[in-house]
Structure formats: C-alpha cells, structure tokens
Amino acid sequence: MEVNPLAVILAYFDSKGDRLLYRYPYHTLGQTHKSEEPREEMVNKKRNPFAVTHTDDLLQTPTQQSQNQQGTGQLQGFADDVLSALFAVKPQLCNQKFELKLNDVRFVSHPTLISSASTVQLNAGNSQALAASSSITTAGAAKKQQMLINIVFALHAQASYSIVKCYHELSKRLGLALKFEEQRSGYVTEQTALMARTHDEQQQQQQPLERTLELIAERCSLAQALKSICNDLCTTGLLSTTLNQNLTLTFCLPAKAHQLHKKGSMVDPETIDRCLRALKPYHGMLLLVDFAELLDCVPPTGARMLWQLVDAYNPLISLQSMASNADLSIEHVYKLVSHLVYWAKATIIYPLCETNVYVIAPDAPLHTRSHLVEKFSTRFAGMSLFEVISDFSLPTSIGHLTTPLQQPARQGILAQMVLWMLQHHLLMQLHTYVQFMPSDVDDEFGESASCAHVAAGNLTEEEQDSNHTEDDTMNRVPHDDPVHGGSMLSMSSQPLPMPANSHRRHLTDDHFSVASDNIAVQPSSSHKSNFSMTASMSTDNCDSLDSMEDEQKLKELLQVFSDADRAAIRRIPASLNLDDLSLLVKLYQMGYFKSEHHLEEIMYFENLRRSQLLQLLDKFRDVLILYETEDPAIASMYNNK
C-alpha cells in the first residue's frame, strides 16, 4: 500500500562530515544480488530464442521494483554511505522541502539547520565513552556551531501528492521539535553523539549493522521515538510521541487513519478541507470512538476545551446548540470538530430526528461473512443486522419506522441502531433539493384557442352573438373587478370560486338598478337611504384601491422572472396570495431553487418551519421539482477510493 512508509532515516551532518546515524526497519540495504539471479533466469526463459536481438535490449536492465523494495514493503538496494551523502544537503537547501526520486522510491524530508553549543557533557560509564565523546566535541570551546538534522521518509514512487505533503509536514514538525529541544537542553547533540559512539564501538567489534541499529534503539530515546513513529504510521496513521520526556508531538495521516472505519477509502486532506468548509451551525457531530480515545489527538493544552465539548455532545442536537451548552463560541466548536474529523474520531451528520431519510450505502460491506454482523449482534443482543437494515432498502425516514403506540424504549433502541449504522458507514442520509423548472404549456393553450375559434365558426349568428356577449362579460369582469383584477389570473389550473363571482355580479346589478330606481321613481329619497348608498360606494372604492395595490405588488414581485416563467406562475392559484408569492420570490432570489441547497439549510438560514416550507413547495409544485440525494460536501469524504 502506497500510504505506508518504506523506512525512516536519520541523517546527520556537521563540521566532521556526514553520517547516517539511524534507520528503521533494520534490514540490510545493500544486498540485492540474491534476488537478481532468479529474475535473470526467469527473463531468459520467457525470451523467444528466435526473436531478433536489438542493441537496446542488451542495454536494458530489469525493472527496479524488486531491487529497491522487498515484498514486505521495505527499502533495500541503497548503501548507507550513499544515502548519507544524498541527504547531507547544503545549507542553501535547508529549512525547505527536500524530495528525491530514485527508481521506485521517493525520499521526502525537511532538512533542518540547528545551532548548538559544542560543549555538551555526556554521561558515559567508561573511559572509551569519554574518549569517543572527545572526538565529537571540541574541548573547552564554547562557540556555536551548525549541524544538519534530516529526518527522511522513504515512500513508494507512486505515492500521491497529498501523501507526500503529509510526510513532508511530519518531517518539518520533527525538525522544529528537535530544534526546540536542542536549544532548551542540548538534546540533539547528546543523542547524535551517543549514536555515533555506538556505531564506532560496533565497528571495532565487527558486529552486523542490524545489531548496531538495535543497540542504538535500546540506548537512544530519539531512535526509540523514530521507531515508534514508523510503526504507528504503518498500523493506524495516528501518532503521539513525546521527545525528551518534555515535548509531545501529535500527527495524523488521514489516508491511513480513515481506513480504520471504512476499509479501502482514500481520504486526503484536501477532501476533508472541502467538507469542513461546508460546515454549518445546523450540522451535527457523531463520534466514531470512545471518549477515552479522544485525548490522543489533542495536546494537553487543548484537552480542557475538548472535554467541554464532549460534555455537551449529543448527536440529536446541532453544533450551535452544543456550543451554547458547552459555553463555547461557534468558531471554537468548528475548530474542535474539524480536528476530530481530520483525526477520524468523528464525522459530520445532520442531527438525528424523525424526518431524516436514510438508505443503505451503495458500498456497505453487507456480506454474510462481514465482521459487522457479529459486532452488531454483540452490541444489540437478539437483533439481526440484516433484518434491521432491510427497512432502509428504499429511502425511509425514522418516523415511518415508529408508531405512537410503540414504547419509548423501543424508539430509543431504534435511534441507537441508526447511529451505530451511521458510525460504520452502512447508511447514508438523503436530503431534499429544489429545482425551479416551469413547464411550457403555451402551445397547449394556443391549440385550445384555435380549436375554439374553428368551432365558433360553425355556430349560428344568434349563438355567436350570445357567446360573444358572454365572452365580453367574462373578459370584462377580470379587468374591471377590483378583487381579482387581471385576465391572466383567470387562467389558473383550478376554477375560481363561484360565490365570489356571483356575489360580484349580484352586487353590481343591484347597485345600479337601485340607483336608477331612486333617481327615476323616488327623486326625494330620505337622508338615511342616501347615506347608505354613499357608504356602499365608498366601501367599493376602498376595496378597489386595495386590490389595485395588490395587483401592483404582484406585478412587481413577478418582475424577477422571465416572461415565460411569469406566465407559468400566474397560472397557479397560490400566486394570488401575496404572502406565498413573496416567500417564493425571496427564496428564488436567494438561489435556493438551483439544486444546491437542501431543505434543512433553507429552513435554518430563512428561519422557516418544515411544515411552512413544505406547504409552499406543494402550492407551487407545477414549477418546482423536488428530488432526494446525499449531501455532496459530506459524502465526498468517503466516496473516494
């Protein structure tokens, strides 16, 4: 696997020269002739004896894959003196990224130049140790000297850019930590002198190099730290190492750490950053590990704030609610949650509620021999994973799986099982997105109008006159009517209510007939009847003014749409309601109807209830399309393989 390092190497350079002090694993790097002979025989056997011989074939060498990497993923084929000469870079190349590719191996490091005092007292138990220390240090000199420390990681040549970047960052952190400890207590000078002394002793005794490196790991705490770092990177991708019993270094390799929860997933830091940039206050957090494992990912200085968040942790509430309960700002909660997600200790979810819709993840490991089957049975006694997860074969909300008659304990167990399946990435949540897409029905109305015109030509003159009179009356009413105002509103998909039209016709006829009767038959009417007629006329005038204002507001609201979209909206009865139309226009202008924002996000930022938003979408369903899919920002973390 290209994520694991092939080796970690410590190179040292000072005024005395360069030297490779330590590397792990301990296998010999220079012996490759044993593996070359069988390979040459295999190549000769496969070669056709009748093939034409080319000079290029004679110059070609076998592939370098087996020369520099063993089957166990270890480095070989490079001598120590060659590597020490390569990694002892000039001062001009220090304190910056160093990357070198040789055959199928890529070396990544961050050379660090450290200023140290040359007078360091070494605790040696014999005269030979004192003599060796005198060869490294200048007796009686108190001046400063420069030394180069280069912690190099050997990787597969095909390692991705993000993985190479992570290892460079780790080498940089190690260099800075060693520089700090050197300035504080001369730690690096002491450790390098002890390593060099061990090399000299073992060379005099003609001990194997593997034995020398093992002895260095027993004597030197720096070598023990490098060995522990390499092992942790190969197993979990998480490391927490203390240097010189003083400085704690924590690091996470996301591509390795996230595989602990979902095998085969390659999560790089860039993908995590994209997910965390989409973090909103309405999101929630779901822990993937026990509380006891959380302290490994934070330094001691940040443990207090982390425990504040853990005390307020609840997968049923949002991050904003957790921040309020923990007495932390939302920015601090963002940073803590982002850190936990990066370290594969938590994942981002929407707070668990009855309206959440879940479905089985397409890559869920649901085979009969899956280790999750037994793990689920251990966690929930008497329950079968396949039986429970079968309820989510189709998109299903939690509310559909519960009934009011169920006991609260049963509902609580169902919530725990859903959380367990989310922790193991067996379920994914679906969100509802909205797309504004009005239908084109102008052609249908045009065809209907033409058919009606042809049919009208076959009628008699009296029928045409009567129909023409009725059409004029019906066409005139919407224009003159202060309540409905506008002929376009009469083209709705539902007929207008009959009581309103009959009331208007009755009110108009009676009003004018009564007025004519009062003028012709009773010229001297009472003051009371004149007052009633005047009050009725003033009421109609006020209604007319109000309706004209509403019509003007409707036209202003619809100006944000194109002509075709405006016509489609005017055909919907709900467009007559100013409140509904105002909310529709507001959400349209905010860009919520472009399939980029799900309902939960709209509800949060616009302070809407779910029922209120669903009613609006149902009223304007003729121009809106609803569909369900997963949140792309969150799903991108575990969809890359």
C-alpha positions as CSV (number, residue, x, y, z in Angstrom):
1,M,0.0,0.0,0.0
2,E,1.4,3.3,-1.0
3,V,0.4,5.1,2.2
4,N,2.8,3.2,4.4
5,P,6.4,4.4,4.6
6,L,9.2,2.1,3.5
7,A,11.6,3.4,6.0
8,V,12.5,6.3,8.2
9,I,16.1,7.6,8.1
10,L,18.1,10.0,10.4
11,A,21.0,11.7,8.6
12,Y,23.4,14.0,10.4
13,F,26.0,16.4,9.1
14,D,28.4,18.8,10.9
15,S,32.0,20.0,10.5
16,K,33.2,16.4,10.9
17,G,31.3,15.2,7.9
18,D,28.0,13.4,7.1
19,R,26.7,10.2,8.6
20,L,23.6,8.1,8.5
21,L,23.0,7.5,12.3
22,Y,19.8,5.5,12.3
23,R,17.2,4.0,10.1
24,Y,14.2,1.7,10.7
25,P,13.5,-1.1,9.7
26,Y,16.9,-2.7,10.4
27,H,17.3,-4.9,7.2
28,T,20.4,-4.6,5.1
29,L,20.0,-2.0,2.3
30,G,22.9,-3.1,0.0
31,Q,22.3,-6.8,-0.7
32,T,20.3,-7.3,-3.9
33,H,22.4,-9.9,-5.8
34,K,20.5,-12.8,-4.3
35,S,17.2,-11.7,-5.8
36,E,18.7,-10.7,-9.1
37,E,19.8,-14.2,-10.2
38,P,16.3,-15.9,-10.2
39,R,14.9,-12.9,-12.0
40,E,17.5,-13.0,-14.8
41,E,16.8,-16.7,-15.3
42,M,13.1,-16.0,-15.5
43,V,13.7,-13.3,-18.1
44,N,15.9,-15.6,-20.1
45,K,13.3,-18.4,-20.0
46,K,10.5,-16.1,-21.2
47,R,12.5,-14.7,-24.1
48,N,11.9,-16.2,-27.5
49,P,15.1,-17.7,-28.9
50,F,14.1,-16.8,-32.5
51,A,13.5,-13.1,-31.7
52,V,15.7,-10.5,-33.4
53,T,18.3,-9.1,-31.0
54,H,18.4,-5.3,-30.6
55,T,21.1,-3.3,-29.0
56,D,18.5,-1.5,-26.9
57,D,17.5,-4.8,-25.4
58,L,21.1,-5.5,-24.4
59,L,21.3,-2.2,-22.6
60,Q,18.0,-2.6,-20.8
61,T,18.1,-3.7,-17.1
62,P,15.4,-5.5,-15.2
63,T,12.7,-3.4,-13.6
64,Q,13.8,-1.7,-10.4
65,Q,10.7,-2.7,-8.4
66,S,12.3,-5.7,-6.7
67,Q,15.7,-4.0,-6.5
68,N,14.6,-1.2,-4.1
69,Q,11.5,-2.7,-2.5
70,Q,11.0,-6.1,-0.9
71,G,7.8,-8.0,-0.9
72,T,7.1,-6.8,2.6
73,G,7.2,-3.2,1.6
74,Q,10.7,-2.5,3.0
75,L,13.6,-0.5,1.5
76,Q,16.7,-2.2,0.1
77,G,19.3,-1.6,-2.6
78,F,20.9,1.6,-1.1
79,A,24.1,1.7,0.9
80,D,24.3,3.8,4.0
81,D,27.2,5.9,2.7
82,V,25.3,6.7,-0.5
83,L,22.2,7.8,1.4
84,S,24.1,9.9,3.9
85,A,25.8,11.7,1.0
86,L,22.5,12.4,-0.7
87,F,20.7,13.6,2.4
88,A,23.6,15.8,3.7
89,V,22.3,18.8,1.7
90,K,24.0,22.2,1.5
91,P,22.8,25.0,3.9
92,Q,21.1,26.6,0.9
93,L,18.6,23.7,0.7
94,C,17.9,23.6,4.4
95,N,14.6,24.6,6.1
96,Q,12.6,23.7,2.9
97,K,11.1,20.7,1.3
98,F,13.5,18.1,0.0
99,E,12.2,15.5,-2.4
100,L,14.3,12.9,-4.4
101,K,13.1,10.1,-6.5
102,L,15.4,7.1,-7.2
103,N,13.9,4.3,-9.3
104,D,10.7,3.3,-7.5
105,V,11.4,5.0,-4.2
106,R,10.6,8.7,-3.3
107,F,12.5,10.3,-0.4
108,V,10.8,13.2,1.3
109,S,12.1,15.3,4.2
110,H,12.6,18.8,5.6
111,P,16.3,19.4,6.4
112,T,16.7,21.5,9.5
113,L,19.7,23.5,10.4
114,I,20.3,23.7,14.1
115,S,22.7,25.9,16.1
116,S,24.1,24.1,19.1
117,A,26.8,24.6,21.7
118,S,29.7,22.2,21.2
119,T,30.4,21.7,24.9
120,V,28.0,19.1,26.0
121,Q,28.6,16.8,29.0
122,L,27.8,13.2,28.1
123,N,27.1,10.7,30.8
124,A,29.4,7.8,30.0
125,G,30.1,4.8,32.1
126,N,33.6,4.0,30.9
127,S,36.8,5.6,29.5
128,Q,36.0,4.5,26.0
129,A,32.8,6.5,26.1
130,L,34.7,9.6,27.3
131,A,37.3,9.2,24.5
132,A,34.6,8.9,21.9
133,S,32.8,12.0,23.1
134,S,36.0,14.0,22.9
135,S,36.2,13.1,19.2
136,I,32.8,14.7,18.6
137,T,33.1,17.8,20.9
138,T,35.8,20.4,21.0
139,A,37.2,20.5,24.5
140,G,36.9,23.9,26.1
141,A,35.2,25.6,23.1
142,A,32.1,27.4,23.9
143,K,31.3,28.8,20.5
144,K,28.3,27.9,18.5
145,Q,28.4,25.5,15.5
146,Q,25.9,24.5,12.9
147,M,24.7,21.0,12.4
148,L,22.2,19.5,10.0
149,I,19.4,17.1,11.0
150,N,17.5,15.4,8.2
151,I,14.7,13.0,9.1
152,V,13.8,11.3,5.7
153,F,10.8,9.2,4.9
154,A,11.2,6.7,2.1
155,L,7.9,6.2,0.2
156,H,6.6,4.4,-2.8
157,A,7.3,6.4,-6.0
158,Q,3.6,6.4,-7.0
159,A,2.5,8.0,-3.7
160,S,0.0,10.8,-4.3
161,Y,0.8,14.4,-3.8
162,S,-1.3,14.7,-0.7
163,I,0.5,11.8,1.0
164,V,3.9,13.3,0.1
165,K,2.7,16.6,1.5
166,C,1.7,14.9,4.8
167,Y,5.1,13.2,5.2
168,H,6.9,16.4,4.5
169,E,4.8,18.1,7.2
170,L,5.7,15.4,9.7
171,S,9.4,15.8,8.9
172,K,9.1,19.5,9.3
173,R,7.4,19.2,12.7
174,L,10.1,16.7,13.9
175,G,12.8,19.1,12.8
176,L,11.2,22.0,14.7
177,A,10.7,19.9,17.8
178,L,14.3,18.8,17.8
179,K,15.5,22.3,17.3
180,F,13.5,23.4,20.3
181,E,14.8,20.7,22.5
182,E,18.4,21.4,21.4
183,Q,18.1,25.0,22.4
184,R,16.5,24.0,25.7
185,S,18.8,21.2,26.8
186,G,21.2,20.2,24.0
187,Y,19.1,17.1,23.4
188,V,20.1,16.6,19.7
189,T,23.8,16.9,20.4
190,E,23.6,14.4,23.1
191,Q,21.6,11.8,21.1
192,T,23.7,12.1,17.9
193,A,26.9,11.7,19.9
194,L,25.5,8.6,21.6
195,M,24.5,7.1,18.2
196,A,27.9,7.9,16.6
197,R,29.7,6.4,19.6
198,T,27.6,3.2,19.3
199,H,28.5,2.9,15.6
200,D,32.2,3.2,16.4
201,E,32.1,0.6,19.1
202,Q,30.2,-1.9,17.0
203,Q,32.5,-1.4,14.0
204,Q,35.5,-2.1,16.2
205,Q,33.8,-5.3,17.3
206,Q,32.8,-6.1,13.7
207,Q,29.2,-6.5,14.7
208,P,26.4,-6.7,12.0
209,L,24.7,-3.5,11.1
210,E,21.3,-4.8,12.2
211,R,22.7,-5.4,15.7
212,T,24.2,-1.9,15.8
213,L,20.8,-0.3,14.9
214,E,19.1,-2.5,17.5
215,L,21.6,-1.4,20.2
216,I,21.1,2.3,19.2
217,A,17.3,1.9,19.6
218,E,17.9,0.5,23.1
219,R,20.3,3.3,24.2
220,C,18.8,6.4,22.5
221,S,15.4,7.8,23.1
222,L,15.4,9.6,19.8
223,A,15.8,6.3,17.9
224,Q,13.0,4.8,20.0
225,A,10.8,7.8,19.0
226,L,11.6,7.3,15.3
227,K,10.9,3.6,15.5
228,S,7.6,4.2,17.3
229,I,6.6,6.8,14.7
230,C,7.3,4.4,11.8
231,N,5.2,1.6,13.4
232,D,2.3,3.9,14.2
233,L,2.2,5.2,10.6
234,C,2.1,1.7,9.3
235,T,-0.7,0.5,11.7
236,T,-3.1,3.3,12.5
237,G,-1.7,6.5,10.9
238,L,-2.1,8.2,14.3
239,L,0.9,9.0,16.4
240,S,1.5,10.8,19.7
241,T,5.2,10.8,20.6
242,T,7.0,12.6,23.5
243,L,10.5,13.8,22.7
244,N,13.0,14.1,25.6
245,Q,10.1,13.5,28.1
246,N,9.1,17.1,27.5
247,L,7.6,17.9,24.1
248,T,4.6,15.9,22.8
249,L,4.2,15.6,19.1
250,T,0.9,14.5,17.6
251,F,0.3,13.8,13.9
252,C,-2.4,12.2,11.8
253,L,-2.1,10.6,8.3
254,P,-5.7,10.9,7.1
255,A,-5.3,8.5,4.2
256,K,-4.4,5.8,6.8
257,A,-6.5,6.8,9.8
258,H,-9.9,6.9,8.0
259,Q,-9.3,3.3,6.7
260,L,-9.8,2.1,10.3
261,H,-13.5,2.9,10.0
262,K,-14.0,2.3,6.3
263,K,-11.6,-0.1,4.6
264,G,-10.5,0.9,1.1
265,S,-11.3,4.6,1.5
266,M,-8.6,7.0,0.5
267,V,-9.4,10.3,2.3
268,D,-6.9,13.0,1.5
269,P,-6.6,16.3,3.5
270,E,-8.0,18.3,0.6
271,T,-11.2,16.4,0.6
272,I,-11.5,16.9,4.4
273,D,-10.9,20.6,4.0
274,R,-13.7,20.9,1.4
275,C,-16.1,19.1,3.7
276,L,-15.2,21.3,6.7
277,R,-15.5,24.5,4.7
278,A,-19.2,23.5,4.1
279,L,-19.7,23.1,7.9
280,K,-22.8,25.0,9.1
281,P,-24.3,25.6,12.6
282,Y,-27.2,23.3,11.8
283,H,-24.9,20.3,11.3
284,G,-24.3,17.8,14.0
285,M,-21.4,15.6,15.1
286,L,-21.2,11.8,15.6
287,L,-18.3,10.4,17.5
288,L,-16.7,7.3,16.0
289,V,-14.6,6.2,19.0
290,D,-15.0,6.1,22.8
291,F,-14.4,9.1,24.9
292,A,-11.1,7.7,26.3
293,E,-9.6,7.7,22.8
294,L,-10.2,11.4,22.2
295,L,-7.3,12.8,24.2
296,D,-4.8,11.1,22.0
297,C,-5.5,13.5,19.2
298,V,-5.0,16.8,21.1
299,P,-2.1,18.2,23.0
300,P,-2.5,18.7,26.8
301,T,-3.1,22.4,26.3
302,G,-6.3,21.8,24.3
303,A,-7.7,19.0,26.4
304,R,-9.9,21.3,28.6
305,M,-11.8,22.8,25.7
306,L,-12.3,19.3,24.2
307,W,-13.8,18.0,27.4
308,Q,-16.2,21.0,27.4
309,L,-17.4,19.9,24.0
310,V,-17.6,16.2,24.9
311,D,-19.7,17.0,28.0
312,A,-22.2,18.8,25.8
313,Y,-22.0,16.2,23.0
314,N,-25.3,14.8,21.7
315,P,-26.0,13.5,18.2
316,L,-29.6,14.7,18.4
317,I,-28.7,18.4,18.6
318,S,-26.8,20.8,16.3
319,L,-23.4,22.3,16.7
320,Q,-24.9,25.6,17.6
321,S,-26.8,24.0,20.5
322,M,-23.7,22.2,21.6
323,A,-21.7,25.4,21.5
324,S,-24.4,27.1,23.7
325,N,-24.5,24.2,26.2
326,A,-20.7,24.0,26.4
327,D,-20.3,27.8,26.8
328,L,-18.1,27.9,23.8
329,S,-18.2,30.1,20.7
330,I,-19.3,28.5,17.5
331,E,-15.8,29.2,16.0
332,H,-14.1,27.2,18.7
333,V,-16.6,24.4,18.2
334,Y,-15.8,24.4,14.4
335,K,-12.1,24.1,15.1
336,L,-12.6,21.2,17.6
337,V,-15.0,19.3,15.4
338,S,-12.7,19.9,12.4
339,H,-9.8,18.5,14.3
340,L,-11.8,15.4,15.4
341,V,-13.0,14.8,11.8
342,Y,-9.4,15.1,10.5
343,W,-8.2,12.6,13.0
344,A,-11.0,10.2,12.1
345,K,-12.5,10.5,15.6
346,A,-15.8,11.9,14.5
347,T,-17.9,12.5,11.4
348,I,-20.4,15.2,10.3
349,I,-24.1,14.3,10.2
350,Y,-27.4,16.1,10.4
351,P,-28.9,15.9,13.9
352,L,-30.9,12.7,14.3
353,C,-34.7,13.3,14.1
354,E,-37.8,11.6,12.8
355,T,-37.8,13.4,9.4
356,N,-34.3,12.3,8.4
357,V,-34.4,10.0,5.4
358,Y,-31.8,7.2,5.2
359,V,-30.9,4.5,2.7
360,I,-28.4,1.7,2.6
361,A,-25.0,3.0,1.4
362,P,-24.1,1.6,-2.0
363,D,-20.7,0.3,-0.8
364,A,-21.8,-1.0,2.6
365,P,-20.0,-4.3,3.4
366,L,-23.1,-6.4,3.9
367,H,-21.9,-9.8,3.0
368,T,-22.6,-12.9,5.2
369,R,-19.0,-13.1,6.4
370,S,-18.7,-9.4,7.3
371,H,-17.3,-8.8,10.8
372,L,-20.0,-6.1,11.3
373,V,-22.7,-8.8,11.5
374,E,-21.3,-10.3,14.7
375,K,-20.3,-6.9,16.0
376,F,-23.9,-5.7,15.7
377,S,-25.3,-8.8,17.4
378,T,-22.9,-8.2,20.3
379,R,-23.9,-4.6,20.6
380,F,-27.7,-5.2,20.3
381,A,-28.5,-8.6,21.8
382,G,-31.1,-10.6,19.9
383,M,-31.1,-8.3,16.9
384,S,-30.0,-9.1,13.3
385,L,-28.2,-6.6,11.2
386,F,-29.7,-7.8,8.0
387,E,-33.2,-7.6,9.4
388,V,-32.8,-4.1,10.8
389,I,-31.0,-2.6,7.8
390,S,-33.6,-4.2,5.3
391,D,-36.0,-1.5,6.4
392,F,-33.7,1.0,4.6
393,S,-33.6,-0.8,1.3
394,L,-35.6,2.1,0.0
395,P,-35.3,5.7,1.3
396,T,-37.1,5.7,4.6
397,S,-37.5,8.2,7.4
398,I,-37.2,7.2,11.0
399,G,-40.7,8.4,11.6
400,H,-42.1,5.8,9.2
401,L,-40.5,3.1,11.3
402,T,-42.0,4.3,14.6
403,T,-45.6,4.5,15.7
404,P,-47.2,6.4,18.6
405,L,-48.1,3.1,20.2
406,Q,-44.5,2.0,20.5
407,Q,-42.8,2.2,23.8
408,P,-40.2,5.0,24.2
409,A,-37.6,2.4,24.9
410,R,-38.2,0.8,21.5
411,Q,-37.8,4.1,19.8
412,G,-34.6,4.8,21.7
413,I,-33.2,1.4,20.6
414,L,-34.0,2.2,17.0
415,A,-32.2,5.6,17.3
416,Q,-29.1,3.8,18.7
417,M,-29.1,1.3,15.9
418,V,-29.3,4.0,13.3
419,L,-26.4,5.8,15.0
420,W,-24.4,2.6,15.0
421,M,-25.0,2.0,11.3
422,L,-24.0,5.6,10.6
423,Q,-20.8,5.2,12.5
424,H,-19.9,2.2,10.4
425,H,-21.0,3.9,7.1
426,L,-23.7,1.4,6.4
427,L,-26.4,4.2,5.9
428,M,-26.3,7.5,4.2
429,Q,-28.7,10.3,4.6
430,L,-30.7,11.8,1.8
431,H,-31.7,15.4,1.6
432,T,-34.4,17.1,-0.5
433,Y,-33.2,19.6,-3.0
434,V,-35.4,22.0,-5.1
435,Q,-35.0,23.0,-8.7
436,F,-37.1,25.8,-10.4
437,M,-38.3,24.4,-13.7
438,P,-41.6,25.8,-15.1
439,S,-43.4,23.7,-17.7
440,D,-44.1,25.1,-21.2
441,V,-47.8,25.0,-21.7
442,D,-48.2,27.9,-24.1
443,D,-48.6,25.6,-27.1
444,E,-51.4,23.7,-25.4
445,F,-53.3,26.9,-24.7
446,G,-52.6,28.0,-28.3
447,E,-54.0,24.8,-29.8
448,S,-57.1,25.0,-27.5
449,A,-57.8,28.6,-28.6
450,S,-57.5,27.8,-32.3
451,C,-59.9,24.8,-31.9
452,A,-62.4,27.0,-30.1
453,H,-62.1,29.6,-32.9
454,V,-62.9,27.0,-35.6
455,A,-65.8,25.6,-33.6
456,A,-67.2,29.1,-33.2
457,G,-67.4,29.5,-37.0
458,N,-69.9,26.7,-37.2
459,L,-72.4,28.4,-34.8
460,T,-75.4,30.4,-35.9
461,E,-75.4,34.2,-35.7
462,E,-77.6,34.3,-32.6
463,E,-75.4,31.7,-30.8
464,Q,-72.3,33.7,-31.8
465,D,-73.9,36.9,-30.6
466,S,-74.9,35.3,-27.3
467,N,-71.5,33.7,-26.9
468,H,-69.8,36.9,-27.8
469,T,-71.8,38.8,-25.2
470,E,-71.0,36.2,-22.5
471,D,-67.3,36.3,-23.5
472,D,-67.3,40.0,-23.3
473,T,-68.8,39.9,-19.9
474,M,-66.4,37.2,-18.6
475,N,-63.4,39.1,-20.1
476,R,-64.5,42.4,-18.7
477,V,-65.1,41.1,-15.2
478,P,-61.4,40.3,-14.5
479,H,-60.2,43.7,-15.9
480,D,-62.8,45.7,-14.0
481,D,-63.1,43.6,-10.9
482,P,-61.2,45.2,-8.1
483,V,-60.9,41.9,-6.3
484,H,-59.5,39.6,-9.0
485,G,-58.0,42.2,-11.3
486,G,-56.4,40.9,-14.5
487,S,-57.4,38.4,-17.1
488,M,-54.2,36.3,-16.6
489,L,-55.4,35.3,-13.1
490,S,-58.5,33.6,-14.5
491,M,-56.2,31.1,-16.4
492,S,-55.4,29.2,-13.3
493,S,-55.3,25.4,-13.2
494,Q,-58.3,25.5,-10.8
495,P,-61.6,27.3,-11.4
496,L,-62.2,30.4,-9.4
497,P,-64.8,30.1,-6.6
498,M,-68.3,30.6,-7.8
499,P,-69.6,32.5,-4.7
500,A,-67.1,35.3,-5.4
501,N,-68.2,35.8,-9.0
502,S,-71.9,35.5,-8.3
503,H,-71.6,38.0,-5.4
504,R,-69.8,40.4,-7.6
505,R,-72.5,40.2,-10.4
506,H,-75.3,40.5,-7.9
507,L,-73.7,43.4,-6.2
508,T,-73.2,45.2,-9.5
509,D,-76.6,44.7,-10.9
510,D,-78.4,45.5,-7.7
511,H,-76.3,48.6,-7.1
512,F,-77.0,50.1,-10.5
513,S,-80.7,49.1,-10.5
514,V,-81.3,50.5,-7.1
515,A,-79.6,53.7,-8.1
516,S,-81.7,54.1,-11.2
517,D,-84.9,53.4,-9.3
518,N,-84.0,56.0,-6.7
519,I,-83.4,58.6,-9.4
520,A,-86.4,57.9,-11.6
521,V,-89.2,56.8,-9.2
522,Q,-88.2,58.3,-5.9
523,P,-86.4,61.6,-6.6
524,S,-86.8,62.8,-3.0
525,S,-85.3,59.9,-1.0
526,S,-84.6,60.0,2.7
527,H,-81.2,61.1,4.1
528,K,-80.8,57.6,5.5
529,S,-81.0,55.9,2.1
530,N,-78.7,58.4,0.5
531,F,-76.2,57.8,3.3
532,S,-76.4,54.0,2.8
533,M,-75.8,54.4,-0.9
534,T,-72.8,56.7,-0.3
535,A,-71.3,54.3,2.3
536,S,-71.6,51.4,-0.1
537,M,-69.9,53.3,-2.9
538,S,-67.1,54.4,-0.6
539,T,-66.5,50.8,0.5
540,D,-66.3,49.6,-3.1
541,N,-63.8,52.4,-3.8
542,C,-61.6,51.3,-0.9
543,D,-61.7,47.7,-2.0
544,S,-60.9,48.8,-5.5
545,L,-57.9,50.8,-4.3
546,D,-56.6,47.9,-2.2
547,S,-57.0,45.4,-5.0
548,M,-55.1,47.7,-7.3
549,E,-52.3,48.0,-4.8
550,D,-52.2,44.2,-4.5
551,E,-52.1,43.8,-8.3
552,Q,-49.3,46.3,-8.5
553,K,-47.4,44.4,-5.8
554,L,-48.0,41.1,-7.7
555,K,-46.6,42.6,-10.9
556,E,-43.5,44.0,-9.1
557,L,-42.8,40.6,-7.5
558,L,-43.1,38.8,-10.8
559,Q,-40.6,41.1,-12.5
560,V,-37.7,38.9,-11.3
561,F,-38.9,36.1,-13.7
562,S,-38.8,35.9,-17.4
563,D,-42.0,36.3,-19.5
564,A,-42.5,32.5,-19.9
565,D,-41.8,31.9,-16.2
566,R,-44.1,34.7,-15.2
567,A,-46.9,33.2,-17.2
568,A,-46.4,29.8,-15.7
569,I,-46.5,31.2,-12.2
570,R,-49.6,33.3,-12.8
571,R,-51.5,30.2,-13.8
572,I,-51.0,28.8,-10.3
573,P,-53.8,29.8,-7.8
574,A,-51.3,30.3,-5.0
575,S,-49.8,33.2,-6.9
576,L,-52.8,35.3,-5.9
577,N,-51.6,35.2,-2.3
578,L,-49.1,37.9,-1.7
579,D,-47.5,36.2,1.3
580,D,-46.9,32.9,-0.6
581,L,-45.7,34.7,-3.7
582,S,-43.4,37.0,-1.7
583,L,-41.8,34.0,0.0
584,L,-41.4,32.2,-3.3
585,V,-39.7,35.2,-4.9
586,K,-37.5,35.6,-1.9
587,L,-36.3,32.0,-1.9
588,Y,-35.8,32.2,-5.7
589,Q,-33.7,35.4,-5.5
590,M,-31.6,33.8,-2.7
591,G,-30.6,31.0,-5.1
592,Y,-32.3,28.2,-3.1
593,F,-34.0,26.7,-6.2
594,K,-30.9,25.7,-8.1
595,S,-30.4,22.2,-6.6
596,E,-27.6,23.5,-4.4
597,H,-29.3,23.9,-1.0
598,H,-31.4,21.2,0.8
599,L,-34.5,21.9,2.8
600,E,-32.7,21.8,6.2
601,E,-30.3,24.6,5.0
602,I,-33.2,26.7,3.7
603,M,-35.1,26.2,7.0
604,Y,-32.1,27.3,9.1
605,F,-31.0,30.4,7.1
606,E,-34.5,31.7,6.4
607,N,-35.9,30.8,9.8
608,L,-38.8,28.7,8.4
609,R,-40.7,25.7,9.8
610,R,-40.6,22.5,7.9
611,S,-44.4,22.5,7.5
612,Q,-44.4,26.1,6.3
613,L,-41.7,25.3,3.6
614,L,-43.4,22.1,2.5
615,Q,-46.7,23.8,2.1
616,L,-45.1,26.5,-0.1
617,L,-43.4,23.8,-2.3
618,D,-46.7,21.9,-2.6
619,K,-48.6,25.1,-3.7
620,F,-46.1,25.8,-6.4
621,R,-45.4,22.2,-7.4
622,D,-46.2,23.0,-11.0
623,V,-43.0,25.0,-11.4
624,L,-40.7,23.2,-8.8
625,I,-39.1,19.8,-8.9
626,L,-38.1,18.0,-5.7
627,Y,-35.5,15.2,-5.6
628,E,-33.6,13.5,-2.9
629,T,-29.8,12.8,-2.8
630,E,-27.0,12.9,-0.3
631,D,-25.1,16.0,0.7
632,P,-22.2,16.1,-1.7
633,A,-19.9,18.0,0.7
634,I,-20.2,15.3,3.4
635,A,-20.4,12.3,1.1
636,S,-17.2,13.3,-0.8
637,M,-15.1,12.2,2.2
638,Y,-15.9,8.5,1.8
639,N,-16.7,8.2,-1.9
640,N,-13.0,8.4,-3.0
641,K,-11.3,5.1,-3.3
